[in-house]
Amino acid sequence: MELSESVMKGLQTLADPNVFDLKSFTIFTEVAFDSLVSPRGESVLGHSELKHIDQTTLKHCHTATTTFILEGVKQNADKSTISSCLEDVRFQNERVDTFYNSFQKNKRKLESLLSSIDACPPHITDAEWRLEYCIKNSHVHKVNQPSYLISLNTEDLVGKMKDAAKSLERATQS
């Protein structure tokens, strides 16, 4: 997996036992996964067990961790991929195992979440345009300026499919 320098630095900080002891690391990891899968997930900033860690450090590590998690799910990363990436940023074996167990536990939910995000914009089916040339404005000042009005018509495929399904359902009921 290719990760940005910022993500790598955040993961290196997370791997540092002087910043995150094992208990704090475990809690942080659980909260990070929970923040992704649960709409009411607890914030790492508000967690009582993480109050002793600098807020800026928590934010940076949280951003790096969630980026790493989502990238891992997106690429369907296996244990060896996750382990090698985490070991590259100096994670100890116990921390790698803790992280991977949380990853496996939440992977299906995260896959479902990512698949529900529509990455395709609506298709443009038609464009209407009009050129207007303004000679004077409402204050009787000369303007002499063209303006274009463009209207794009898009196709809502999901909406059309739902309408078609409802129509088919009504037709089969009669």
Buried (B, 14 or more C-beta within 10 A) or exposed (E): BEBEEEBBBBBBBBBBEEBBEEEBBBBBBBBBBBBBBEEEBBEBEEBEEBEEBEEEBBBBBBBBBBBBBBBBBEEEBEEEEBBEBBBBBEBBEEBBBBBBEBBEEBBEBBEEBEEEEEEEEBEEEEEEEEEEEEEEEEEEEEEEEEEEEEEEEEEEEEEEEEEEEEEEEEEEEE
